[in-house]
Amino acid sequence: MLTTKKKATVIKTVAIHDTDTGSADVQVALLSKQIDALAKHLKVNPKDFHSRRGLLQMVADRRSHLRYLETNNKRRYNALIKKLGLKK
C-alpha cells in the first residue's frame, strides 16, 4: 500500500488544480504506483493468487480511466502517458 506521503507527492505531480484529488489523471497515477508496488510483491511471492487478482483488477481499472481520458481529452491523455512513462 502507498503511504499518505507518497500519495500526496503523486497527487501534487499530476493534479490539474490545487484541490484536485479525484480526477482521472490522479486516479491513473495512483493506480500506477499501486500496480508497481504490487508487481514487486508478486515477484517475491509468486503464489499469492489473491494479490494477483487485485493487481488484475487495478490494471483493468487504470485501463478504463485511460480510455475515458483518451476519448474526452486527448491532450491530457498524451501528457499523462508521457509523464508516467506508460505505453500507449
N, C-alpha and C positions, 0 to 999 in steps of 0.2 A: 504494500500500500504506500501511497505517497503521503509524506508528512505535510502539515499545514504550510510550512515554509516553502517546500518545493512546489506545492500547488500555487502559492502566491506568486512565486517567481515565474512560473509558466503562464499564469493569467496575465501578469504585467507585460510579458513579451508579446502576447498575441491579442490582448484586449483592444477593442475598437474605440472605446471611450473609458473614462475613469471608473465608472461603476459597472463595467461590463463583466459579468461572471457566468452568463449562460448562453452567449451567442454560439453559433455553430463553430466558429473559429476556436473559441476557448474550449468547447467540448471536444473537438478533434485533437487539440493539443494535449489536453489532459488524458484522453484515451490513449494517445500515442505514448505518453510517458508510462502509463499503467501497463500497456502492452509490452513495452521494452523491459520493464521490471519483471513482469510475469514470464516473459520468454527466458530471461536469465534464470529464474527459479526453475523452470521446466527443463533447462539444460542440466541442472544439478539433480533434479528429481524427475526422471523421465516417466515414472509410473504414476504420477499424480494426475489421474484422469479427470478428477473433479475440477482442478485448476485449469486443465486443458480445455474443458468445456466452457469455463468462464472466459478464457482467452479467445476462443472462437466467437463467443457472443460479443465481446468487446470489439473484435475485428469487424464483425458484421455491423455493429452499431456505428463504428467510425466510417465504414463504407457508405452507410446510408446518409450520414451527416455530410460527407464529401459529395455525394451525388446531389444532395439538396443545394449545397453551395455552388456546384458546377452549373446547375440549371438556372439558379436565380441570380448569381452574381459571379460571373466568370473571372473578373479581375481579382476579387478577394480570394477565390479558389486558387488561382495561379500563384498569388502572393503567399498564401498559406502553404501550398505544396513546396514552394521554393524555400520558405523559412524553416519548415520542419524536415525537409530533406526526404520527402516521400516520393514514391514512384507515381506516375500518372496512371 
